[in-house]
Amino acid sequence: MPHIAAEADRLARQAVFLGALAAIGALLLAVLGWAGGAVAMWMGVTARRRGAGRTAVVAIALGGLGLVAGVGNALLGAYLFR
């Protein structure tokens, strides 16, 4: 099943890219952070289950960072503009 492993690695690389965008986007707009982070984490977990290695773990971590930063940005904005 080498094609499944290659597909899992490709999914993991896409998730890393999305997670990085989510982490950066969270600084600009909270929705980009938490929504993109959640999708990146989901993609990373799926890639990990399909056999991707360290790249999937990086995707999960970046997705989590984007998710936390997005929620933090939303809470800070709600506090400052109440």
Backbone bond lengths (Angstrom), bond angles and torsions (degrees), N, CA, C in turn:
res aa  C-N    CA-C-N  psi(-1)  N-CA   C-N-CA  omega(-1)  CA-C   N-CA-C  phi
1 M - - - 1.436 - - 1.520 112.98 -
2 P 1.313 119.44 48.22 1.465 119.42 -179.49 1.515 113.41 -66.98
3 H 1.339 117.59 -27.74 1.460 118.50 -179.54 1.525 111.66 -68.39
4 I 1.334 117.82 -29.86 1.463 120.78 178.34 1.525 110.16 -69.79
5 A 1.331 117.02 -40.43 1.465 120.32 178.33 1.521 110.76 -66.11
6 A 1.315 117.92 -39.77 1.463 120.53 178.14 1.517 110.75 -66.03
7 E 1.317 116.22 -38.41 1.460 120.02 177.91 1.534 110.85 -66.95
8 A 1.328 116.57 -38.01 1.461 121.03 177.94 1.530 110.43 -65.44
9 D 1.327 117.12 -40.62 1.466 119.89 177.67 1.526 111.53 -65.62
10 R 1.324 116.74 -37.89 1.466 119.98 177.59 1.523 110.22 -65.25
11 L 1.324 117.52 -42.06 1.456 121.46 177.38 1.522 110.61 -63.02
12 A 1.324 117.04 -39.32 1.460 121.02 179.11 1.532 111.18 -65.43
13 R 1.337 116.91 -40.61 1.470 119.38 177.79 1.515 111.25 -64.97
14 Q 1.319 117.71 -39.16 1.461 120.81 176.53 1.522 110.68 -64.28
15 A 1.325 116.73 -39.11 1.457 120.79 179.54 1.524 111.19 -67.40
16 V 1.327 117.42 -36.52 1.474 120.15 176.46 1.521 109.85 -63.17
17 F 1.311 117.32 -44.26 1.462 121.15 178.68 1.524 110.59 -61.49
18 L 1.329 117.04 -45.17 1.455 120.58 179.49 1.524 111.19 -65.59
19 G 1.322 117.19 -38.84 1.460 120.55 177.81 1.517 112.30 -64.06
20 A 1.332 116.45 -39.88 1.467 119.59 177.11 1.522 110.96 -65.85
21 L 1.321 116.62 -41.30 1.465 119.69 176.21 1.518 111.21 -62.97
22 A 1.323 117.30 -38.87 1.460 120.71 179.47 1.519 111.22 -66.14
23 A 1.325 116.67 -41.52 1.465 119.85 179.92 1.524 111.24 -65.36
24 I 1.320 117.02 -40.02 1.465 120.46 177.35 1.517 110.68 -73.62
25 G 1.324 116.43 -41.51 1.463 120.70 -179.30 1.508 113.05 -65.68
26 A 1.335 117.96 -25.47 1.464 120.98 179.59 1.517 111.75 -63.97
27 L 1.317 116.39 -26.33 1.462 119.36 177.64 1.523 111.40 -71.48
28 L 1.321 116.46 -27.19 1.459 120.86 -178.15 1.522 112.67 -93.92
29 L 1.320 116.46 -43.33 1.452 120.78 -174.54 1.523 108.09 -147.37
30 A 1.309 116.71 125.77 1.462 120.98 -174.17 1.521 112.27 -60.76
31 V 1.316 117.50 -36.98 1.468 120.53 -177.48 1.520 110.82 -63.04
32 L 1.336 117.69 -38.34 1.464 120.17 177.54 1.518 110.89 -61.16
33 G 1.318 116.45 -36.75 1.462 120.07 -177.87 1.507 113.19 -71.01
34 W 1.322 117.04 -55.66 1.464 116.75 -173.73 1.520 112.48 -75.30
35 A 1.320 118.02 -36.10 1.469 119.02 179.69 1.533 110.76 -72.01
36 G 1.325 116.48 -47.33 1.464 120.03 178.37 1.518 111.98 -64.68
37 G 1.326 116.52 -37.95 1.459 120.36 178.36 1.519 112.51 -64.75
38 A 1.328 116.13 -40.76 1.464 119.76 178.71 1.526 111.09 -64.94
39 V 1.326 116.79 -42.27 1.468 120.02 178.99 1.527 110.62 -67.15
40 A 1.319 117.61 -40.56 1.469 120.58 179.03 1.526 110.90 -64.19
41 M 1.322 117.11 -39.92 1.466 119.39 177.53 1.529 110.61 -64.84
42 W 1.309 117.10 -42.94 1.460 121.37 179.16 1.528 110.93 -61.82
43 M 1.347 115.94 -44.28 1.466 119.69 178.17 1.524 110.90 -64.41
44 G 1.332 117.12 -40.05 1.458 121.02 178.97 1.521 112.72 -64.13
45 V 1.322 116.43 -41.81 1.468 120.24 178.45 1.528 109.88 -65.76
46 T 1.333 116.82 -41.37 1.460 120.34 178.06 1.533 110.78 -62.46
47 A 1.335 116.60 -43.94 1.464 120.41 179.03 1.530 110.55 -64.42
48 R 1.311 117.05 -38.43 1.468 120.53 179.60 1.519 110.52 -64.83
49 R 1.321 116.57 -40.34 1.470 120.23 178.61 1.521 111.68 -67.03
50 R 1.332 116.13 -27.79 1.466 119.70 -179.87 1.523 112.27 -86.48
51 G 1.312 117.41 -2.77 1.450 119.33 173.19 1.512 116.12 114.37
52 A 1.318 118.54 4.56 1.469 120.10 177.22 1.528 108.83 -70.30
53 G 1.288 116.52 154.02 1.455 120.96 -174.70 1.513 113.77 -99.14
54 R 1.314 115.33 -124.00 1.454 123.05 -173.81 1.522 112.80 -62.72
55 T 1.311 117.57 -30.40 1.458 120.69 -179.45 1.520 110.77 -62.43
56 A 1.322 117.37 -37.21 1.462 120.81 178.49 1.522 110.97 -66.92
57 V 1.314 117.10 -36.44 1.468 120.70 178.29 1.527 109.91 -66.55
58 V 1.326 116.83 -39.64 1.467 120.48 176.58 1.530 109.87 -63.73
59 A 1.316 117.24 -39.64 1.463 121.03 178.57 1.519 111.00 -62.94
60 I 1.315 116.62 -41.61 1.465 120.73 179.13 1.531 110.07 -64.73
61 A 1.322 116.64 -42.48 1.465 120.48 179.80 1.528 111.63 -65.77
62 L 1.328 117.56 -44.69 1.461 120.24 178.71 1.525 111.38 -66.35
63 G 1.319 116.25 -37.60 1.459 119.68 176.04 1.517 111.59 -62.87
64 G 1.324 116.15 -42.02 1.466 120.01 176.66 1.513 112.18 -63.83
65 L 1.324 116.48 -39.48 1.460 120.48 177.10 1.524 110.87 -62.73
66 G 1.316 117.17 -44.86 1.460 120.88 177.61 1.512 111.96 -63.53
67 L 1.326 116.70 -39.87 1.459 121.34 179.22 1.518 111.17 -63.68
68 V 1.311 117.08 -47.91 1.469 121.18 -179.81 1.529 110.92 -66.65
69 A 1.329 117.05 -42.44 1.467 119.71 179.31 1.523 111.46 -65.57
70 G 1.327 117.61 -37.86 1.463 120.69 178.55 1.515 112.53 -65.96
71 V 1.329 116.36 -43.86 1.468 120.04 178.10 1.528 109.85 -66.81
72 G 1.325 116.44 -39.95 1.468 119.43 176.80 1.517 112.31 -62.46
73 N 1.313 116.55 -40.43 1.458 120.74 177.64 1.527 110.37 -64.41
74 A 1.314 117.36 -41.19 1.462 120.92 178.84 1.533 111.27 -64.47
75 L 1.331 116.56 -43.49 1.466 119.72 179.32 1.523 111.84 -66.91
76 L 1.332 116.59 -39.78 1.461 119.67 177.91 1.529 110.78 -64.34
77 G 1.338 116.16 -42.91 1.462 119.89 177.70 1.524 111.99 -63.01
78 A 1.340 117.01 -39.87 1.456 120.29 178.28 1.530 110.77 -65.29
79 Y 1.327 116.82 -37.17 1.459 120.44 178.97 1.537 111.30 -70.14
80 L 1.315 116.69 -44.02 1.464 119.67 -175.67 1.523 112.96 -72.10
81 F 1.325 117.67 -32.03 1.452 120.78 -175.08 1.528 112.32 -109.50
82 R 1.321 116.23 33.58 1.464 119.31 179.66 1.493 112.26 -80.28
